[in-house]
Amino acid sequence: MIVVATIAIGVNLLIGFWLHVGAKHDINVRSAYLHMMGDAVSAFGVVLAGIVVVVSGWHYADPIVSFLIAGLILWSSWGVLKESVSVLLEGTPDGMDMNAVEKCIASVPGVLGVHDLHVWTVGPGAIACSCHILVAEQSIREGQQILRGVVAELQHHYAINHTTVQVEVEGHESNEMYCCIEPTAGTAHVGHHH
């Protein structure tokens, strides 16, 4: 038992170190990493219990170590369980400061205001955002530059990689329709459609 458990420690530690880098960014890899580390600790406990039984003949060492290992595994798995539940419920990622996200969007040149901001987790490493931004009346090209700026800032600062932005033009109600019209000069601009 002691020999097999010692081999198990080596194998689990080897696999655990191999998974360690990916565990920081992926909940699935992190679960596998914690499983390997839990198995290594369990095997170490088996070795200790085996030595105690061999040396002293005290057979209670085995169940005591088993309960300690079970407690350790439950404690170490809590973070992954909590993150998994957050993903399933599409919760806001831990540590996400919504006021800071709003300020980040508002800091993009051309954005006059932000509202209806939502950020949620859609899967491991996948964070989504939807918001409404208020802009001045301008060309479609300028509007596209503002949209790209908002998406880039959220990706850069908060790793938000699925962003949907609704643009509202200052001075118009948000439920009004807009269309692109071609004036006689040939330059496209945004006009109010009745």
C-alpha positions as CSV (number, residue, x, y, z in Angstrom):
1,M,0.0,0.0,0.0
2,I,2.8,2.4,0.9
3,V,4.7,1.7,-2.3
4,V,1.7,2.1,-4.6
5,A,0.7,5.4,-2.8
6,T,4.2,6.7,-3.2
7,I,4.1,6.0,-7.0
8,A,0.7,7.7,-7.1
9,I,2.1,10.8,-5.4
10,G,4.8,11.1,-8.2
11,V,2.3,10.6,-11.0
12,N,-0.3,13.0,-9.7
13,L,2.3,15.7,-9.0
14,L,3.8,15.3,-12.5
15,I,0.3,15.7,-14.1
16,G,-0.6,18.5,-11.7
17,F,2.5,20.6,-12.6
18,W,1.8,20.0,-16.3
19,L,-1.8,21.4,-15.8
20,H,-0.7,24.3,-13.6
21,V,-0.3,26.9,-16.3
22,G,-3.6,26.3,-17.9
23,A,-5.4,26.2,-14.6
24,K,-5.2,30.0,-14.2
25,H,-7.4,30.7,-17.2
26,D,-9.7,27.7,-17.6
27,I,-12.1,26.4,-15.0
28,N,-12.1,22.9,-16.6
29,V,-8.3,22.6,-16.4
30,R,-8.4,24.1,-12.9
31,S,-10.8,21.4,-11.8
32,A,-8.5,18.7,-13.3
33,Y,-5.5,20.4,-11.6
34,L,-7.2,20.4,-8.2
35,H,-8.2,16.8,-8.7
36,M,-4.6,15.8,-9.3
37,M,-3.4,17.8,-6.3
38,G,-6.1,16.3,-4.2
39,D,-5.1,12.8,-5.3
40,A,-1.4,13.6,-4.5
41,V,-2.4,14.8,-1.0
42,S,-4.6,11.7,-0.5
43,A,-1.8,9.4,-1.5
44,F,0.5,11.2,0.9
45,G,-2.0,10.7,3.6
46,V,-2.2,7.0,2.7
47,V,1.6,6.7,3.0
48,L,1.5,8.4,6.5
49,A,-1.4,6.2,7.7
50,G,0.4,3.1,6.4
51,I,3.6,4.0,8.2
52,V,1.7,4.7,11.5
53,V,-0.1,1.3,11.2
54,V,3.1,-0.6,10.4
55,V,5.1,1.1,13.2
56,S,2.5,1.3,16.0
57,G,-0.3,-1.1,14.9
58,W,-2.8,1.7,15.5
59,H,-5.5,1.0,12.8
60,Y,-7.5,4.2,13.5
61,A,-4.8,6.2,11.7
62,D,-6.3,5.2,8.3
63,P,-9.9,6.5,8.9
64,I,-8.7,9.6,10.6
65,V,-6.4,10.5,7.7
66,S,-9.3,9.7,5.3
67,F,-11.6,12.2,7.0
68,L,-8.8,14.9,7.0
69,I,-8.3,14.3,3.3
70,A,-12.0,14.6,2.5
71,G,-12.2,17.9,4.4
72,L,-9.2,19.2,2.5
73,I,-10.7,18.3,-0.9
74,L,-14.0,19.9,0.0
75,W,-12.2,23.1,1.1
76,S,-10.0,23.3,-2.0
77,S,-12.9,22.6,-4.4
78,W,-15.1,25.4,-3.0
79,G,-13.6,28.0,-5.3
80,V,-14.2,26.0,-8.5
81,L,-17.7,25.1,-7.3
82,K,-18.5,28.8,-6.7
83,E,-17.2,29.8,-10.1
84,S,-19.1,27.0,-11.8
85,V,-22.4,28.1,-10.2
86,S,-21.7,31.7,-11.3
87,V,-21.2,30.5,-14.9
88,L,-24.4,28.4,-14.8
89,L,-26.4,31.4,-13.3
90,E,-24.6,33.8,-15.7
91,G,-23.5,35.9,-12.8
92,T,-21.2,38.9,-12.9
93,P,-17.6,37.8,-12.7
94,D,-15.9,38.0,-9.3
95,G,-14.0,41.3,-8.8
96,M,-15.8,43.0,-11.7
97,D,-16.2,46.7,-10.7
98,M,-19.3,47.9,-12.7
99,N,-18.6,51.6,-11.9
100,A,-15.1,51.2,-13.3
101,V,-16.5,49.5,-16.4
102,E,-19.0,52.3,-16.9
103,K,-16.2,54.9,-16.6
104,C,-14.1,52.9,-19.0
105,I,-16.8,53.0,-21.7
106,A,-17.6,56.7,-21.0
107,S,-13.9,57.5,-21.5
108,V,-14.0,56.4,-25.1
109,P,-13.9,59.6,-27.3
110,G,-17.4,60.3,-28.7
111,V,-19.3,58.6,-25.9
112,L,-21.5,61.1,-24.0
113,G,-23.2,58.7,-21.6
114,V,-23.7,55.0,-20.7
115,H,-26.7,53.2,-19.3
116,D,-28.4,49.8,-19.2
117,L,-24.9,48.2,-18.6
118,H,-24.8,44.5,-17.9
119,V,-21.8,42.2,-17.6
120,W,-22.2,38.4,-17.1
121,T,-20.3,35.1,-17.5
122,V,-21.4,32.9,-20.4
123,G,-18.7,30.2,-20.0
124,P,-15.1,29.6,-19.0
125,G,-13.1,32.6,-20.1
126,A,-16.2,34.1,-21.9
127,I,-17.5,37.3,-20.4
128,A,-20.3,39.2,-22.2
129,C,-21.4,42.8,-21.9
130,S,-24.4,44.7,-23.2
131,C,-24.9,48.5,-22.9
132,H,-26.5,51.6,-24.4
133,I,-24.2,54.5,-25.3
134,L,-25.2,58.1,-26.1
135,V,-23.4,59.8,-28.9
136,A,-23.7,63.1,-30.7
137,E,-25.3,63.1,-34.2
138,Q,-22.5,62.1,-36.6
139,S,-21.6,60.0,-39.6
140,I,-21.9,56.3,-39.7
141,R,-18.1,56.0,-40.0
142,E,-17.6,58.0,-36.8
143,G,-20.2,55.8,-35.0
144,Q,-18.3,52.7,-36.1
145,Q,-15.1,54.1,-34.7
146,I,-16.7,54.7,-31.3
147,L,-18.2,51.2,-31.3
148,R,-14.7,49.7,-32.1
149,G,-13.2,51.9,-29.3
150,V,-15.7,50.7,-26.7
151,V,-15.2,47.0,-27.7
152,A,-11.4,47.4,-27.6
153,E,-11.3,49.1,-24.2
154,L,-13.5,46.4,-22.6
155,Q,-11.4,43.7,-24.1
156,H,-8.2,45.3,-23.0
157,H,-9.1,46.3,-19.5
158,Y,-11.6,43.6,-18.4
159,A,-11.2,40.7,-20.8
160,I,-14.8,41.1,-21.9
161,N,-14.9,39.4,-25.3
162,H,-18.6,39.4,-26.3
163,T,-19.8,43.0,-26.4
164,T,-23.2,44.2,-27.7
165,V,-23.6,48.0,-27.9
166,Q,-26.8,49.9,-28.7
167,V,-26.1,53.4,-29.9
168,E,-28.5,56.3,-29.1
169,V,-28.1,59.7,-30.8
170,E,-28.2,62.7,-28.6
171,G,-31.4,64.8,-28.9
172,H,-33.5,61.8,-30.1
173,E,-35.7,59.4,-28.2
174,S,-34.1,55.9,-27.9
175,N,-37.2,54.3,-29.6
176,E,-37.0,56.5,-32.7
177,M,-36.0,55.0,-36.0
178,Y,-33.0,56.2,-37.9
179,C,-32.0,55.6,-41.5
180,C,-29.1,56.5,-43.8
181,I,-30.0,59.0,-46.5
182,E,-27.9,60.2,-49.4
183,P,-27.9,64.0,-49.7
184,T,-27.3,65.6,-53.1
185,A,-23.7,66.3,-52.2
186,G,-23.1,62.5,-52.1
187,T,-22.0,62.3,-48.5
188,A,-23.9,59.9,-46.2
189,H,-25.2,61.1,-42.9
190,V,-27.7,60.0,-40.3
191,G,-31.1,61.5,-40.7
192,H,-34.3,61.2,-38.7
193,H,-36.8,58.9,-40.3
194,H,-40.6,59.5,-39.8
